[in-house]
Amino acid sequence: MAAIPDIQPALHWASIRDQAAAFITTEYASLDRSGAPVTWPVTPYLGANGRSIDVATGLTYPRKADRARRNPKVSLSFSQPLGSGLAEPATFVIHGLATVRDADLRANSARYLAEVAARLPDAFDSIPTAMLRRMARYWARIWIEGTPVRVLWWPGGMAGQKGSTNVNTTQTPHP
C-alpha cells in the first residue's frame, strides 16, 4: 500500500498573527498548581513587537497572571470567529510561553484603554467621562505576553481534518 504524502501548506507567522489580531475573543488557558488547565475567554491583542499575542487581566483579579508567572506554559485557542470580519477564518491553537508585564501599571492601563478604544469603540460611547475617570482601579491592567512556540492550524475552521503545525513561529526566544 502506497503511503499518502503529508502535504501541509506552509504556515507563516504573518498569517497567524493577522488572523489572531482579527478575533474578538480567544480561549486563554494557563495551568493551576496541579497542572490542570484553567480557561477563560479573553480578547487577544497583537504584541507591541508583533511577535506575541497578548492578553490583559485586571489588577483586582490577577490569577491569570499568577498562574502564568508560576508556569509560563499557556495556550490560546481561536475557535469562535464571531465579529472577526474574516471570510473563512482558520481554527487554530497557539501554544506559547508567557511573560507577565506588571512593572508599569500606568503604562499598562494606558495601553489597555487605547487598545480597547481602537478595537471596540462602541464600548466607551455610553460611559460618561466622569465615570470612566472614577474607574481607574478597574482599568489597571497586567499584560500577559504569549510568545508562540507551536501553532496548530486548521484552514477554514475545519478542525475535524488534518491541520498544519508550525513550531517556533517567531524564531525568537521567550523573553
TIVO-2410 file (N, C-alpha, C; in nm, 3 decimals):
# residues 175
REC num residu      c1      c2      c3 atome chaine
REC   1      M   0.084  -0.117   0.000     N      A
REC   1      M   0.000   0.000   0.000    CA      A
REC   1      M   0.089   0.124   0.000     C      A
REC   2      A   0.063   0.216  -0.090     N      A
REC   2      A   0.144   0.337  -0.101    CA      A
REC   2      A   0.106   0.435   0.010     C      A
REC   3      A   0.206   0.498   0.065     N      A
REC   3      A   0.183   0.598   0.170    CA      A
REC   3      A   0.126   0.725   0.108     C      A
REC   4      I   0.036   0.784   0.178     N      A
REC   4      I  -0.020   0.912   0.134    CA      A
REC   4      I   0.077   1.021   0.176     C      A
REC   5      P   0.123   1.103   0.081     N      A
REC   5      P   0.220   1.207   0.118    CA      A
REC   5      P   0.158   1.306   0.215     C      A
REC   6      D   0.239   1.352   0.306     N      A
REC   6      D   0.195   1.450   0.406    CA      A
REC   6      D   0.215   1.589   0.347     C      A
REC   7      I   0.111   1.642   0.287     N      A
REC   7      I   0.120   1.773   0.223    CA      A
REC   7      I   0.050   1.874   0.315     C      A
REC   8      Q   0.131   1.961   0.371     N      A
REC   8      Q   0.077   2.065   0.459    CA      A
REC   8      Q   0.118   2.199   0.402     C      A
REC   9      P   0.025   2.293   0.394     N      A
REC   9      P   0.064   2.425   0.346    CA      A
REC   9      P   0.159   2.490   0.445     C      A
REC  10      A   0.249   2.571   0.392     N      A
REC  10      A   0.343   2.643   0.480    CA      A
REC  10      A   0.265   2.741   0.567     C      A
REC  11      L   0.298   2.742   0.693     N      A
REC  11      L   0.237   2.835   0.786    CA      A
REC  11      L   0.336   2.947   0.813     C      A
REC  12      H   0.292   3.068   0.800     N      A
REC  12      H   0.378   3.183   0.823    CA      A
REC  12      H   0.322   3.265   0.938     C      A
REC  13      W   0.411   3.319   1.021     N      A
REC  13      W   0.370   3.396   1.136    CA      A
REC  13      W   0.279   3.512   1.097     C      A
REC  14      A   0.304   3.576   0.984     N      A
REC  14      A   0.221   3.689   0.942    CA      A
REC  14      A   0.074   3.648   0.926     C      A
REC  15      S   0.049   3.531   0.869     N      A
REC  15      S  -0.089   3.483   0.853    CA      A
REC  15      S  -0.152   3.452   0.987     C      A
REC  16      I  -0.077   3.387   1.073     N      A
REC  16      I  -0.127   3.351   1.206    CA      A
REC  16      I  -0.158   3.479   1.285     C      A
REC  17      R  -0.062   3.569   1.286     N      A
REC  17      R  -0.074   3.695   1.360    CA      A
REC  17      R  -0.195   3.776   1.312     C      A
REC  18      D  -0.211   3.788   1.181     N      A
REC  18      D  -0.322   3.867   1.127    CA      A
REC  18      D  -0.457   3.809   1.164     C      A
REC  19      Q  -0.469   3.677   1.158     N      A
REC  19      Q  -0.597   3.616   1.197    CA      A
REC  19      Q  -0.620   3.633   1.347     C      A
REC  20      A  -0.517   3.611   1.428     N      A
REC  20      A  -0.533   3.626   1.573    CA      A
REC  20      A  -0.575   3.768   1.609     C      A
REC  21      A  -0.517   3.866   1.542     N      A
REC  21      A  -0.549   4.006   1.570    CA      A
REC  21      A  -0.693   4.041   1.534     C      A
REC  22      A  -0.752   3.968   1.441     N      A
REC  22      A  -0.890   3.996   1.399    CA      A
REC  22      A  -0.995   3.938   1.494     C      A
REC  23      F  -0.959   3.836   1.569     N      A
REC  23      F  -1.055   3.772   1.660    CA      A
REC  23      F  -1.089   3.865   1.776     C      A
REC  24      I  -1.215   3.863   1.817     N      A
REC  24      I  -1.259   3.942   1.933    CA      A
REC  24      I  -1.236   3.865   2.062     C      A
REC  25      T  -1.247   3.734   2.056     N      A
REC  25      T  -1.221   3.652   2.176    CA      A
REC  25      T  -1.133   3.533   2.142     C      A
REC  26      T  -1.062   3.489   2.242     N      A
REC  26      T  -0.984   3.367   2.236    CA      A
REC  26      T  -1.002   3.297   2.370     C      A
REC  27      E  -0.979   3.169   2.372     N      A
REC  27      E  -0.985   3.096   2.499    CA      A
REC  27      E  -0.841   3.086   2.549     C      A
REC  28      Y  -0.811   3.157   2.656     N      A
REC  28      Y  -0.677   3.160   2.714    CA      A
REC  28      Y  -0.669   3.056   2.825     C      A
REC  29      A  -0.571   2.968   2.818     N      A
REC  29      A  -0.555   2.864   2.919    CA      A
REC  29      A  -0.418   2.876   2.984     C      A
REC  30      S  -0.419   2.871   3.116     N      A
REC  30      S  -0.296   2.864   3.194    CA      A
REC  30      S  -0.312   2.746   3.288     C      A
REC  31      L  -0.205   2.707   3.354     N      A
REC  31      L  -0.207   2.588   3.438    CA      A
REC  31      L  -0.209   2.622   3.586     C      A
REC  32      D  -0.296   2.552   3.659     N      A
REC  32      D  -0.300   2.574   3.804    CA      A
REC  32      D  -0.186   2.498   3.871     C      A
REC  33      R  -0.180   2.503   4.003     N      A
REC  33      R  -0.069   2.440   4.076    CA      A
REC  33      R  -0.057   2.290   4.050     C      A
REC  34      S  -0.169   2.224   4.022     N      A
REC  34      S  -0.165   2.079   3.997    CA      A
REC  34      S  -0.139   2.046   3.850     C      A
REC  35      G  -0.129   2.149   3.765     N      A
REC  35      G  -0.105   2.126   3.623    CA      A
REC  35      G  -0.230   2.116   3.539     C      A
REC  36      A  -0.346   2.137   3.601     N      A
REC  36      A  -0.473   2.133   3.528    CA      A
REC  36      A  -0.496   2.268   3.458     C      A
REC  37      P  -0.548   2.266   3.336     N      A
REC  37      P  -0.572   2.392   3.266    CA      A
REC  37      P  -0.692   2.467   3.324     C      A
REC  38      V  -0.679   2.598   3.328     N      A
REC  38      V  -0.788   2.687   3.367    CA      A
REC  38      V  -0.807   2.780   3.247     C      A
REC  39      T  -0.926   2.779   3.190     N      A
REC  39      T  -0.951   2.851   3.065    CA      A
REC  39      T  -1.053   2.962   3.085     C      A
REC  40      W  -1.023   3.078   3.025     N      A
REC  40      W  -1.112   3.194   3.031    CA      A
REC  40      W  -1.120   3.258   2.893     C      A
REC  41      P  -1.237   3.309   2.856     N      A
REC  41      P  -1.244   3.386   2.731    CA      A
REC  41      P  -1.185   3.525   2.755     C      A
REC  42      V  -1.099   3.568   2.666     N      A
REC  42      V  -1.036   3.699   2.676    CA      A
REC  42      V  -1.024   3.758   2.536     C      A
REC  43      T  -0.992   3.884   2.529     N      A
REC  43      T  -0.968   3.948   2.400    CA      A
REC  43      T  -0.818   3.944   2.371     C      A
REC  44      P  -0.779   3.893   2.254     N      A
REC  44      P  -0.637   3.890   2.220    CA      A
REC  44      P  -0.593   4.022   2.156     C      A
REC  45      Y  -0.469   4.059   2.181     N      A
REC  45      Y  -0.412   4.180   2.123    CA      A
REC  45      Y  -0.275   4.145   2.065     C      A
REC  46      L  -0.242   4.206   1.955     N      A
REC  46      L  -0.111   4.185   1.896    CA      A
REC  46      L  -0.008   4.253   1.984     C      A
REC  47      G   0.099   4.182   2.015     N      A
REC  47      G   0.205   4.238   2.098    CA      A
REC  47      G   0.272   4.357   2.032     C      A
REC  48      A   0.328   4.444   2.112     N      A
REC  48      A   0.391   4.565   2.062    CA      A
REC  48      A   0.502   4.535   1.961     C      A
REC  49      N   0.572   4.425   1.978     N      A
REC  49      N   0.680   4.390   1.887    CA      A
REC  49      N   0.632   4.306   1.768     C      A
REC  50      G   0.503   4.272   1.766     N      A
REC  50      G   0.448   4.192   1.656    CA      A
REC  50      G   0.482   4.045   1.665     C      A
REC  51      R   0.550   4.003   1.772     N      A
REC  51      R   0.594   3.864   1.785    CA      A
REC  51      R   0.523   3.789   1.895     C      A
REC  52      S   0.422   3.850   1.953     N      A
REC  52      S   0.347   3.782   2.059    CA      A
REC  52      S   0.200   3.815   2.044     C      A
REC  53      I   0.118   3.731   2.105     N      A
REC  53      I  -0.024   3.760   2.118    CA      A
REC  53      I  -0.045   3.781   2.268     C      A
REC  54      D  -0.095   3.897   2.304     N      A
REC  54      D  -0.105   3.937   2.443    CA      A
REC  54      D  -0.250   3.937   2.491     C      A
REC  55      V  -0.267   3.915   2.618     N      A
REC  55      V  -0.396   3.928   2.683    CA      A
REC  55      V  -0.376   4.012   2.809     C      A
REC  56      A  -0.483   4.073   2.855     N      A
REC  56      A  -0.475   4.156   2.975    CA      A
REC  56      A  -0.568   4.100   3.081     C      A
REC  57      T  -0.528   4.120   3.204     N      A
REC  57      T  -0.614   4.083   3.316    CA      A
REC  57      T  -0.612   4.198   3.415     C      A
REC  58      G  -0.718   4.212   3.490     N      A
REC  58      G  -0.728   4.322   3.583    CA      A
REC  58      G  -0.638   4.304   3.705     C      A
REC  59      L  -0.590   4.414   3.756     N      A
REC  59      L  -0.509   4.413   3.877    CA      A
REC  59      L  -0.588   4.355   3.994     C      A
REC  60      T  -0.719   4.375   3.992     N      A
REC  60      T  -0.803   4.326   4.101    CA      A
REC  60      T  -0.839   4.178   4.089     C      A
REC  61      Y  -0.805   4.117   3.977     N      A
REC  61      Y  -0.825   3.972   3.960    CA      A
REC  61      Y  -0.705   3.915   3.883     C      A
REC  62      P  -0.592   3.900   3.954     N      A
REC  62      P  -0.465   3.867   3.890    CA      A
REC  62      P  -0.435   3.718   3.871     C      A
REC  63      R  -0.530   3.631   3.893     N      A
REC  63      R  -0.497   3.488   3.891    CA      A
REC  63      R  -0.440   3.439   3.759     C      A
REC  64      K  -0.487   3.493   3.646     N      A
REC  64      K  -0.430   3.453   3.517    CA      A
REC  64      K  -0.280   3.483   3.516     C      A
REC  65      A  -0.244   3.601   3.563     N      A
REC  65      A  -0.103   3.639   3.567    CA      A
REC  65      A  -0.026   3.556   3.669     C      A
REC  66      D  -0.085   3.531   3.783     N      A
REC  66      D  -0.018   3.450   3.886    CA      A
REC  66      D   0.013   3.310   3.832     C      A
REC  67      R  -0.084   3.250   3.763     N      A
REC  67      R  -0.062   3.116   3.708    CA      A
REC  67      R   0.046   3.120   3.599     C      A
REC  68      A   0.044   3.222   3.515     N      A
REC  68      A   0.143   3.233   3.408    CA      A
REC  68      A   0.283   3.257   3.465     C      A
REC  69      R   0.289   3.330   3.572     N      A
REC  69      R   0.418   3.355   3.637    CA      A
REC  69      R   0.474   3.225   3.696     C      A
REC  70      R   0.386   3.147   3.757     N      A
REC  70      R   0.426   3.021   3.820    CA      A
REC  70      R   0.465   2.916   3.716     C      A
REC  71      N   0.388   2.909   3.607     N      A
REC  71      N   0.415   2.813   3.499    CA      A
REC  71      N   0.386   2.886   3.368     C      A
REC  72      P   0.489   2.923   3.292     N      A
REC  72      P   0.469   3.006   3.173    CA      A
REC  72      P   0.405   2.936   3.053     C      A
REC  73      K   0.375   2.808   3.063     N      A
REC  73      K   0.311   2.739   2.951    CA      A
REC  73      K   0.165   2.782   2.941     C      A
REC  74      V   0.130   2.845   2.830     N      A
REC  74      V  -0.008   2.892   2.808    CA      A
REC  74      V  -0.054   2.849   2.670     C      A
REC  75      S  -0.182   2.862   2.649     N      A
REC  75      S  -0.242   2.826   2.521    CA      A
REC  75      S  -0.351   2.927   2.487     C      A
REC  76      L  -0.361   2.960   2.360     N      A
REC  76      L  -0.466   3.048   2.310    CA      A
REC  76      L  -0.539   2.973   2.200     C      A
REC  77      S  -0.666   2.949   2.218     N      A
REC  77      S  -0.746   2.876   2.119    CA      A
REC  77      S  -0.836   2.973   2.045     C      A
REC  78      F  -0.825   2.974   1.915     N      A
REC  78      F  -0.904   3.065   1.831    CA      A
REC  78      F  -1.006   2.980   1.755     C      A
REC  79      S  -1.124   2.965   1.814     N      A
REC  79      S  -1.223   2.876   1.754    CA      A
REC  79      S  -1.357   2.945   1.729     C      A
REC  80      Q  -1.375   3.065   1.779     N      A
REC  80      Q  -1.503   3.136   1.763    CA      A
REC  80      Q  -1.477   3.269   1.692     C      A
REC  81      P  -1.491   3.272   1.559     N      A
REC  81      P  -1.456   3.392   1.482    CA      A
REC  81      P  -1.564   3.501   1.479     C      A
REC  82      L  -1.672   3.484   1.554     N      A
REC  82      L  -1.781   3.582   1.552    CA      A
REC  82      L  -1.726   3.723   1.574     C      A
REC  83      G  -1.758   3.813   1.483     N      A
REC  83      G  -1.715   3.952   1.495    CA      A
REC  83      G  -1.577   3.980   1.439     C      A
REC  84      S  -1.509   3.877   1.389     N      A
REC  84      S  -1.373   3.897   1.339    CA      A
REC  84      S  -1.370   3.966   1.202     C      A
REC  85      G  -1.478   3.951   1.126     N      A
REC  85      G  -1.481   4.006   0.991    CA      A
REC  85      G  -1.406   3.921   0.889     C      A
REC  86      L  -1.355   3.806   0.931     N      A
REC  86      L  -1.282   3.718   0.841    CA      A
REC  86      L  -1.379   3.631   0.763     C      A
REC  87      A  -1.358   3.618   0.632     N      A
REC  87      A  -1.449   3.542   0.547    CA      A
REC  87      A  -1.441   3.392   0.576     C      A
REC  88      E  -1.323   3.335   0.578     N      A
REC  88      E  -1.305   3.193   0.605    CA      A
REC  88      E  -1.192   3.175   0.705     C      A
REC  89      P  -1.218   3.211   0.829     N      A
REC  89      P  -1.110   3.204   0.928    CA      A
REC  89      P  -1.070   3.061   0.959     C      A
REC  90      A  -0.945   3.047   0.992     N      A
REC  90      A  -0.894   2.917   1.037    CA      A
REC  90      A  -0.936   2.897   1.181     C      A
REC  91      T  -0.932   2.774   1.224     N      A
REC  91      T  -0.939   2.740   1.367    CA      A
REC  91      T  -0.794   2.710   1.403     C      A
REC  92      F  -0.745   2.769   1.511     N      A
REC  92      F  -0.606   2.743   1.545    CA      A
REC  92      F  -0.581   2.758   1.694     C      A
REC  93      V  -0.474   2.695   1.738     N      A
REC  93      V  -0.433   2.697   1.877    CA      A
REC  93      V  -0.286   2.737   1.881     C      A
REC  94      I  -0.257   2.834   1.964     N      A
REC  94      I  -0.118   2.877   1.983    CA      A
REC  94      I  -0.073   2.828   2.120     C      A
REC  95      H   0.031   2.746   2.122     N      A
REC  95      H   0.095   2.707   2.247    CA      A
REC  95      H   0.212   2.803   2.263     C      A
REC  96      G   0.225   2.860   2.382     N      A
REC  96      G   0.331   2.957   2.398    CA      A
REC  96      G   0.386   2.962   2.539     C      A
REC  97      L   0.480   3.053   2.555     N      A
REC  97      L   0.539   3.081   2.685    CA      A
REC  97      L   0.501   3.222   2.723     C      A
REC  98      A   0.454   3.238   2.844     N      A
REC  98      A   0.404   3.367   2.890    CA      A
REC  98      A   0.511   3.447   2.961     C      A
REC  99      T   0.503   3.577   2.942     N      A
REC  99      T   0.582   3.672   3.017    CA      A
REC  99      T   0.482   3.770   3.078     C      A
REC 100      V   0.485   3.784   3.208     N      A
REC 100      V   0.392   3.874   3.278    CA      A
REC 100      V   0.454   4.012   3.286     C      A
REC 101      R   0.381   4.112   3.242     N      A
REC 101      R   0.427   4.251   3.244    CA      A
REC 101      R   0.340   4.330   3.342     C      A
REC 102      D   0.397   4.357   3.459     N      A
REC 102      D   0.321   4.431   3.560    CA      A
REC 102      D   0.406   4.535   3.632     C      A
REC 103      A   0.522   4.569   3.578     N      A
REC 103      A   0.610   4.666   3.645    CA      A
REC 103      A   0.560   4.809   3.631     C      A
REC 104      D   0.493   4.843   3.522     N      A
REC 104      D   0.446   4.980   3.499    CA      A
REC 104      D   0.295   4.977   3.476     C      A
REC 105      L   0.220   4.980   3.585     N      A
REC 105      L   0.074   4.970   3.576    CA      A
REC 105      L   0.012   5.089   3.504     C      A
REC 106      R   0.071   5.205   3.516     N      A
REC 106      R   0.018   5.323   3.446    CA      A
REC 106      R   0.028   5.303   3.295     C      A
REC 107      A   0.144   5.259   3.248     N      A
REC 107      A   0.161   5.233   3.104    CA      A
REC 107      A   0.071   5.118   3.059     C      A
REC 108      N   0.057   5.016   3.143     N      A
REC 108      N  -0.031   4.904   3.110    CA      A
REC 108      N  -0.175   4.951   3.094     C      A
REC 109      S  -0.219   5.036   3.186     N      A
REC 109      S  -0.357   5.087   3.179    CA      A
REC 109      S  -0.376   5.171   3.055     C      A
REC 110      A  -0.279   5.257   3.025     N      A
REC 110      A  -0.288   5.342   2.906    CA      A
REC 110      A  -0.294   5.256   2.779     C      A
REC 111      R  -0.212   5.153   2.775     N      A
REC 111      R  -0.215   5.064   2.659    CA      A
REC 111      R  -0.351   4.995   2.648     C      A
REC 112      Y  -0.402   4.946   2.760     N      A
REC 112      Y  -0.530   4.876   2.760    CA      A
REC 112      Y  -0.642   4.967   2.710     C      A
REC 113      L  -0.649   5.087   2.764     N      A
REC 113      L  -0.754   5.181   2.723    CA      A
REC 113      L  -0.742   5.215   2.574     C      A
REC 114      A  -0.621   5.237   2.526     N      A
REC 114      A  -0.601   5.268   2.385    CA      A
REC 114      A  -0.640   5.150   2.296     C      A
REC 115      E  -0.600   5.030   2.336     N      A
REC 115      E  -0.631   4.910   2.258    CA      A
REC 115      E  -0.782   4.885   2.252     C      A
REC 116      V  -0.847   4.895   2.367     N      A
REC 116      V  -0.992   4.870   2.371    CA      A
REC 116      V  -1.067   4.977   2.293     C      A
REC 117      A  -1.028   5.102   2.308     N      A
REC 117      A  -1.095   5.211   2.236    CA      A
REC 117      A  -1.079   5.195   2.085     C      A
REC 118      A  -0.962   5.150   2.041     N      A
REC 118      A  -0.939   5.131   1.897    CA      A
REC 118      A  -1.014   5.009   1.845     C      A
REC 119      R  -1.019   4.905   1.925     N      A
REC 119      R  -1.077   4.779   1.881    CA      A
REC 119      R  -1.228   4.773   1.897     C      A
REC 120      L  -1.276   4.826   2.006     N      A
REC 120      L  -1.419   4.823   2.038    CA      A
REC 120      L  -1.467   4.964   2.074     C      A
REC 121      P  -1.469   5.053   1.977     N      A
REC 121      P  -1.502   5.193   2.008    CA      A
REC 121      P  -1.640   5.212   2.072     C      A
REC 122      D  -1.735   5.127   2.039     N      A
REC 122      D  -1.869   5.140   2.095    CA      A
REC 122      D  -1.872   5.112   2.245     C      A
REC 123      A  -1.771   5.045   2.296     N      A
REC 123      A  -1.768   5.010   2.438    CA      A
REC 123      A  -1.763   5.134   2.528     C      A
REC 124      F  -1.705   5.242   2.479     N      A
REC 124      F  -1.691   5.361   2.561    CA      A
REC 124      F  -1.797   5.467   2.533     C      A
REC 125      D  -1.870   5.454   2.425     N      A
REC 125      D  -1.967   5.557   2.385    CA      A
REC 125      D  -2.074   5.585   2.490     C      A
REC 126      S  -2.116   5.483   2.561     N      A
REC 126      S  -2.226   5.502   2.655    CA      A
REC 126      S  -2.181   5.530   2.799     C      A
REC 127      I  -2.050   5.533   2.822     N      A
REC 127      I  -2.000   5.556   2.958    CA      A
REC 127      I  -1.957   5.701   2.971     C      A
REC 128      P  -2.016   5.777   3.061     N      A
REC 128      P  -1.978   5.917   3.080    CA      A
REC 128      P  -1.830   5.929   3.121     C      A
REC 129      T  -1.764   6.033   3.073     N      A
REC 129      T  -1.622   6.055   3.101    CA      A
REC 129      T  -1.595   6.058   3.250     C      A
REC 130      A  -1.682   6.123   3.327     N      A
REC 130      A  -1.661   6.130   3.472    CA      A
REC 130      A  -1.659   5.991   3.534     C      A
REC 131      M  -1.743   5.902   3.484     N      A
REC 131      M  -1.746   5.766   3.537    CA      A
REC 131      M  -1.620   5.689   3.497     C      A
REC 132      L  -1.574   5.709   3.374     N      A
REC 132      L  -1.452   5.644   3.329    CA      A
REC 132      L  -1.335   5.680   3.420     C      A
REC 133      R  -1.328   5.808   3.457     N      A
REC 133      R  -1.219   5.854   3.545    CA      A
REC 133      R  -1.227   5.791   3.683     C      A
REC 134      R  -1.347   5.770   3.732     N      A
REC 134      R  -1.364   5.710   3.866    CA      A
REC 134      R  -1.337   5.559   3.867     C      A
REC 135      M  -1.321   5.501   3.749     N      A
REC 135      M  -1.298   5.357   3.739    CA      A
REC 135      M  -1.150   5.324   3.723     C      A
REC 136      A  -1.062   5.412   3.768     N      A
REC 136      A  -0.918   5.394   3.748    CA      A
REC 136      A  -0.869   5.259   3.798     C      A
REC 137      R  -0.917   5.215   3.912     N      A
REC 137      R  -0.874   5.087   3.967    CA      A
REC 137      R  -0.914   4.971   3.874     C      A
REC 138      Y  -1.031   4.983   3.812     N      A
REC 138      Y  -1.075   4.880   3.719    CA      A
REC 138      Y  -0.984   4.876   3.596     C      A
REC 139      W  -0.943   4.990   3.545     N      A
REC 139      W  -0.863   4.993   3.423    CA      A
REC 139      W  -0.718   4.949   3.445     C      A
REC 140      A  -0.674   4.939   3.570     N      A
REC 140      A  -0.537   4.894   3.598    CA      A
REC 140      A  -0.522   4.751   3.547     C      A
REC 141      R  -0.424   4.729   3.461     N      A
REC 141      R  -0.410   4.600   3.394    CA      A
REC 141      R  -0.271   4.541   3.407     C      A
REC 142      I  -0.269   4.410   3.403     N      A
REC 142      I  -0.147   4.332   3.394    CA      A
REC 142      I  -0.152   4.268   3.255     C      A
REC 143      W  -0.046   4.283   3.178     N      A
REC 143      W  -0.040   4.223   3.045    CA      A
REC 143      W   0.035   4.090   3.052     C      A
REC 144      I  -0.015   3.994   2.978     N      A
REC 144      I   0.050   3.864   2.966    CA      A
REC 144      I   0.084   3.847   2.818     C      A
REC 145      E   0.213   3.847   2.790     N      A
REC 145      E   0.259   3.829   2.652    CA      A
REC 145      E   0.274   3.680   2.625     C      A
REC 146      G   0.211   3.633   2.520     N      A
REC 146      G   0.223   3.492   2.481    CA      A
REC 146      G   0.314   3.478   2.361     C      A
REC 147      T   0.436   3.433   2.384     N      A
REC 147      T   0.531   3.411   2.275    CA      A
REC 147      T   0.508   3.272   2.218     C      A
REC 148      P   0.468   3.262   2.091     N      A
REC 148      P   0.436   3.132   2.032    CA      A
REC 148      P   0.556   3.038   2.027     C      A
REC 149      V   0.527   2.913   2.057     N      A
REC 149      V   0.626   2.806   2.045    CA      A
REC 149      V   0.579   2.707   1.939     C      A
REC 150      R   0.447   2.686   1.935     N      A
REC 150      R   0.388   2.590   1.842    CA      A
REC 150      R   0.248   2.637   1.806     C      A
REC 151      V   0.210   2.619   1.681     N      A
REC 151      V   0.075   2.656   1.636    CA      A
REC 151      V   0.013   2.537   1.564     C      A
REC 152      L  -0.108   2.504   1.603     N      A
REC 152      L  -0.187   2.402   1.533    CA      A
REC 152      L  -0.292   2.479   1.452     C      A
REC 153      W  -0.306   2.449   1.324     N      A
REC 153      W  -0.384   2.532   1.232    CA      A
REC 153      W  -0.472   2.447   1.143     C      A
REC 154      W  -0.601   2.478   1.140     N      A
REC 154      W  -0.695   2.411   1.052    CA      A
REC 154      W  -0.758   2.517   0.962     C      A
REC 155      P  -0.723   2.518   0.834     N      A
REC 155      P  -0.777   2.619   0.742    CA      A
REC 155      P  -0.929   2.613   0.733     C      A
REC 156      G  -0.989   2.729   0.720     N      A
REC 156      G  -1.134   2.735   0.703    CA      A
REC 156      G  -1.214   2.681   0.818     C      A
REC 157      G  -1.153   2.669   0.935     N      A
REC 157      G  -1.225   2.621   1.052    CA      A
REC 157      G  -1.254   2.472   1.052     C      A
REC 158      M  -1.185   2.396   0.970     N      A
REC 158      M  -1.211   2.253   0.956    CA      A
REC 158      M  -1.131   2.173   1.058     C      A
REC 159      A  -1.165   2.185   1.185     N      A
REC 159      A  -1.089   2.121   1.293    CA      A
REC 159      A  -1.096   1.969   1.288     C      A
REC 160      G  -1.190   1.912   1.219     N      A
REC 160      G  -1.201   1.767   1.211    CA      A
REC 160      G  -1.104   1.705   1.112     C      A
REC 161      Q  -1.036   1.787   1.034     N      A
REC 161      Q  -0.944   1.737   0.933    CA      A
REC 161      Q  -0.800   1.757   0.977     C      A
REC 162      K  -0.708   1.699   0.902     N      A
REC 162      K  -0.566   1.714   0.934    CA      A
REC 162      K  -0.527   1.860   0.919     C      A
REC 163      G  -0.461   1.912   1.019     N      A
REC 163      G  -0.418   2.050   1.017    CA      A
REC 163      G  -0.269   2.062   0.993     C      A
REC 164      S  -0.219   2.181   1.008     N      A
REC 164      S  -0.077   2.210   0.994    CA      A
REC 164      S  -0.020   2.244   1.129     C      A
REC 165      T   0.109   2.224   1.143     N      A
REC 165      T   0.178   2.258   1.266    CA      A
REC 165      T   0.294   2.348   1.231     C      A
REC 166      N   0.312   2.452   1.308     N      A
REC 166      N   0.425   2.541   1.293    CA      A
REC 166      N   0.494   2.546   1.428     C      A
REC 167      V   0.622   2.517   1.430     N      A
REC 167      V   0.698   2.516   1.554    CA      A
REC 167      V   0.791   2.636   1.555     C      A
REC 168      N   0.805   2.699   1.672     N      A
REC 168      N   0.889   2.818   1.691    CA      A
REC 168      N   0.856   2.923   1.587     C      A
REC 169      T   0.732   2.965   1.587     N      A
REC 169      T   0.676   3.054   1.486    CA      A
REC 169      T   0.752   3.183   1.470     C      A
REC 170      T   0.793   3.243   1.578     N      A
REC 170      T   0.855   3.375   1.569    CA      A
REC 170      T   1.005   3.370   1.549     C      A
REC 171      Q   1.064   3.252   1.563     N      A
REC 171      Q   1.208   3.236   1.553    CA      A
REC 171      Q   1.283   3.319   1.656     C      A
REC 172      T   1.217   3.355   1.764     N      A
REC 172      T   1.283   3.430   1.870    CA      A
REC 172      T   1.258   3.359   2.003     C      A
REC 173      P   1.353   3.369   2.093     N      A
REC 173      P   1.334   3.306   2.223    CA      A
REC 173      P   1.233   3.381   2.308     C      A
REC 174      H   1.181   3.312   2.404     N      A
REC 174      H   1.089   3.369   2.502    CA      A
REC 174      H   1.166   3.471   2.586     C      A
REC 175      P   1.110   3.592   2.604     N      A
REC 175      P   1.184   3.696   2.680    CA      A
REC 175      P   1.200   3.661   2.827     C      A
***
